[in-house]
Amino acid sequence: MFTIDAHQHFWRYDVVTHEWINDEMSVIRKDFLPAQLEPVLKQNGISGCVAVQADQSEKETDFLLQLAEEHDFIKGVVGWVDLRADNIKERLDHYKAFRLLKGFRHILQGEAPEFMLQPGFINGIAALQEYRFTYDILVFPQHLKAVLELVSKFPDQPFVIDHIAKPYIKNGLITDWKKDMEQFSIFENVYCKISGMVTEADYHHWKPADFTPYLDATVNAFGTKRILYGSDWPVCLVAANYTDMLNIVKTYFASFTATEQEDFFGNNATRFYQLED
């Protein structure tokens, strides 16, 4: 089975660039590069991965593309480009030449919900659709109503919601998030990454059962053809090692059919990002 970790990061740690890594997350205040991830993926039976931007610069995009060219287990890159730029099509023309660049992301969780509905941003998403790039949506639950408005404008643009929209698992809050997530069931172009859950729970006292209601709600909303496995390595390391994190979803999906498991752990990501073996 061709298995894909559809969401992880690389960086050379910089105190300014990565200022979001607070004291509670100090374990990841260091470099994380392909040489560290590749053996972890092999140990856990993962064939390849998609590297996702963590810094909002084209320098970050170029850095990830360089790593992907050097390491064939990196099957795709989700980079950053200024979607609101007047020369957005010129930049996308430039990046279209890189076969491993699959899409883009902006750290929308750090913006007000209305940011993604501004004319300049909408224009950028329209350009992505024209160039057939995907778009990763990184948000908190309070952004979901704006996300619904955004995706409704672009029925043919491939979107994926990162980290199941970061519900407040630590506090057991689910009702409003679940209601909003259910609205995406009708949007066949919108996928969801089941990733990043351990860092939304209690870092040191989570248990697998904490995630079950959120997994149930996500699968009910998106079905088994529009969900992707992602580790969020190395961010996940603040709350769990790779194997423990992976076992949460392996155990949950153990009762699903073999085809459904293959879709979640690889086929859906391969189709969404147009990955090659």
C-alpha positions in Angstrom: 0.0 0.0 0.0 1.3 3.5 -0.9 0.9 5.5 2.3 1.3 9.3 2.6 1.8 11.6 5.5 0.0 14.5 4.0 1.1 17.2 6.4 4.5 17.8 8.0 7.1 20.5 8.2 10.8 21.1 7.9 12.8 24.0 9.2 16.1 25.4 10.3 15.2 26.9 13.6 15.4 30.6 13.8 14.2 32.5 16.9 12.5 35.2 14.9 11.1 33.2 12.0 9.7 30.6 14.4 8.7 32.9 17.3 5.3 31.0 17.4 7.2 28.1 19.1 6.6 29.2 22.7 8.2 27.9 25.9 5.6 25.2 26.3 6.7 23.9 22.9 10.5 24.3 23.5 11.2 20.7 22.6 10.9 21.7 18.9 13.2 24.7 19.1 15.7 23.1 16.9 16.3 22.1 13.3 14.0 19.5 11.7 15.2 18.2 8.3 14.6 15.3 6.0 17.4 13.2 7.5 15.5 13.1 10.8 12.1 12.3 9.3 12.9 9.7 6.7 13.8 6.9 9.2 10.7 7.7 11.3 8.5 7.3 8.2 10.1 4.0 7.3 9.8 2.7 10.8 6.1 3.5 10.7 5.4 2.1 7.2 4.8 5.5 5.5 5.9 5.7 1.9 6.2 9.4 1.5 5.1 12.8 2.7 3.9 16.3 1.7 6.0 19.2 3.2 3.9 22.2 4.2 5.1 25.8 4.7 5.6 27.1 8.2 6.9 30.5 7.3 5.1 33.1 5.1 7.7 33.8 2.5 8.6 32.6 -1.0 12.0 31.9 0.5 10.2 29.1 2.5 8.6 27.8 -0.7 12.0 27.6 -2.4 13.6 26.0 0.7 11.0 23.2 0.7 11.2 22.7 -3.1 15.0 22.3 -2.8 14.6 19.6 -0.1 12.0 17.8 -2.2 14.3 17.7 -5.2 17.0 16.2 -3.0 14.9 13.6 -1.2 12.5 11.5 -3.2 10.3 10.5 -0.2 9.0 14.1 -0.2 6.3 13.7 -2.8 4.9 17.2 -2.8 5.2 20.7 -1.4 2.6 23.1 -0.1 4.3 26.5 -0.3 3.4 30.2 0.3 2.9 33.0 -2.1 1.2 36.3 -1.5 -2.3 35.7 -2.9 -3.1 39.3 -2.6 -0.2 40.5 -4.8 -1.0 42.4 -8.0 1.5 40.1 -9.8 0.0 36.9 -8.4 -0.3 35.3 -11.9 3.3 36.1 -12.6 4.3 34.4 -9.4 2.1 31.3 -10.2 3.6 31.2 -13.7 7.0 31.0 -12.1 6.0 28.2 -9.6 4.1 26.2 -12.2 7.5 25.1 -13.5 8.1 23.1 -10.3 6.4 19.7 -10.6 6.6 19.0 -6.9 4.8 22.2 -5.9 1.2 21.1 -5.5 -0.4 24.1 -3.7 -0.2 26.9 -1.3 -1.2 27.9 2.2 -1.5 31.1 4.3 -1.6 31.0 8.1 -5.2 32.1 8.2 -5.5 31.2 11.9 -3.5 34.3 12.6 -5.8 36.5 10.7 -9.4 37.8 11.3 -12.0 35.6 9.7 -12.9 38.3 7.2 -9.3 38.3 5.8 -10.1 35.4 3.5 -13.1 37.2 2.1 -11.2 40.4 1.0 -11.3 41.0 -2.8 -7.5 40.6 -3.1 -7.5 37.2 -1.4 -10.5 36.1 -3.4 -8.6 37.1 -6.6 -5.7 35.0 -5.5 -7.8 31.9 -4.9 -9.3 32.4 -8.4 -5.8 32.4 -9.8 -4.9 29.2 -8.0 -7.9 27.6 -9.6 -6.8 28.8 -13.0 -3.3 27.2 -12.5 -4.7 24.1 -10.8 -3.0 24.5 -7.5 -4.6 23.2 -4.3 -5.2 25.4 -1.2 -4.7 24.3 2.4 -7.0 26.1 4.9 -5.4 26.6 8.3 -8.0 28.0 10.7 -9.5 27.8 14.2 -13.2 27.0 14.7 -14.2 30.7 14.8 -13.1 31.0 11.2 -15.3 28.2 9.8 -18.3 30.3 8.8 -16.0 32.5 6.7 -14.4 29.3 5.3 -17.8 28.1 4.2 -18.4 31.4 2.5 -15.1 31.2 0.8 -15.4 27.6 -0.6 -18.9 28.3 -1.8 -17.5 30.8 -4.2 -15.1 28.2 -5.8 -16.9 24.8 -6.4 -14.1 23.7 -8.7 -11.1 24.7 -6.5 -9.5 21.8 -4.5 -9.4 22.9 -0.8 -8.3 20.9 2.2 -8.9 22.0 5.8 -5.8 21.4 8.0 -5.9 19.8 11.4 -9.7 19.3 11.4 -9.9 23.1 12.0 -8.3 22.8 15.4 -11.2 22.1 17.7 -10.8 22.8 21.4 -10.1 19.2 22.4 -8.4 20.1 25.6 -11.6 21.7 26.9 -13.9 19.2 25.4 -15.7 21.8 23.2 -17.4 20.2 20.2 -21.0 21.4 19.6 -20.4 24.6 17.5 -17.3 23.2 15.7 -19.3 20.0 14.8 -22.2 22.0 13.5 -20.0 24.1 11.3 -18.0 21.1 10.0 -21.2 19.3 9.0 -21.8 22.1 6.5 -18.9 21.0 4.4 -20.5 17.6 3.6 -22.1 19.1 0.4 -18.8 20.5 -0.9 -17.1 17.6 -2.8 -14.1 19.8 -3.6 -13.3 20.3 0.1 -11.2 17.7 1.9 -10.0 17.5 5.5 -6.7 16.5 7.1 -7.0 14.4 10.2 -3.9 15.8 11.7 -2.7 18.1 14.5 -5.1 16.7 17.1 -2.6 15.9 19.9 -1.5 19.5 20.1 -5.1 20.6 20.5 -5.5 18.2 23.5 -3.8 18.3 26.9 -0.1 17.8 25.9 0.8 15.6 28.8 -2.5 13.9 29.8 -4.4 13.1 26.6 -5.8 9.7 26.0 -7.0 8.1 22.7 -10.6 8.3 23.7 -10.4 12.1 23.8 -10.3 12.2 20.0 -13.1 9.8 19.2 -16.0 12.3 19.1 -13.9 14.6 16.9 -12.9 11.8 14.5 -16.6 10.6 14.4 -17.7 14.1 13.4 -15.0 14.6 10.8 -15.7 11.3 9.1 -19.4 11.9 9.2 -18.9 15.3 7.6 -16.4 14.4 4.9 -16.8 10.7 4.3 -13.9 8.3 3.7 -13.0 9.7 0.3 -12.2 13.2 1.5 -10.0 12.7 4.6 -6.2 12.6 4.6 -3.8 11.3 7.2 -1.2 13.9 8.4 1.2 13.8 11.3 2.0 17.5 11.7 5.6 16.4 12.5 7.6 17.8 14.2 4.9 20.0 15.9 3.2 16.8 17.1 6.3 16.0 19.2 5.3 18.5 21.9 2.5 16.1 22.8 3.4 12.7 21.3 6.0 10.7 19.4 5.2 9.8 15.8 4.2 6.2 16.6 1.9 7.1 19.4 0.2 9.8 17.3 -0.2 7.5 14.4 -1.6 4.7 16.6 -4.6 7.0 17.5 -5.8 7.0 13.9 -4.7 3.4 13.2 -6.8 2.2 16.1 -9.8 4.3 15.2 -9.8 3.2 11.5 -9.1 -0.5 12.3 -12.8 -1.3 12.1 -13.1 0.4 8.6 -12.8 -1.6 5.4 -9.4 -2.2 3.9 -10.3 0.1 1.0 -11.4 2.9 3.4 -8.2 2.6 5.3 -6.1 2.7 2.0 -8.0 5.8 1.0 -7.4 7.6 4.3 -3.7 6.6 4.6 -2.7 7.3 1.0 -5.1 7.2 -1.9 -7.0 10.4 -1.0 -3.8 12.4 -0.6 -2.4 11.0 -3.8 -5.5 12.1 -5.7 -5.9 15.5 -4.0 -2.3 16.6 -4.5 -1.7 14.7 -7.7 1.3 12.9 -6.3 3.5 10.5 -8.1 5.0 7.2 -6.7 
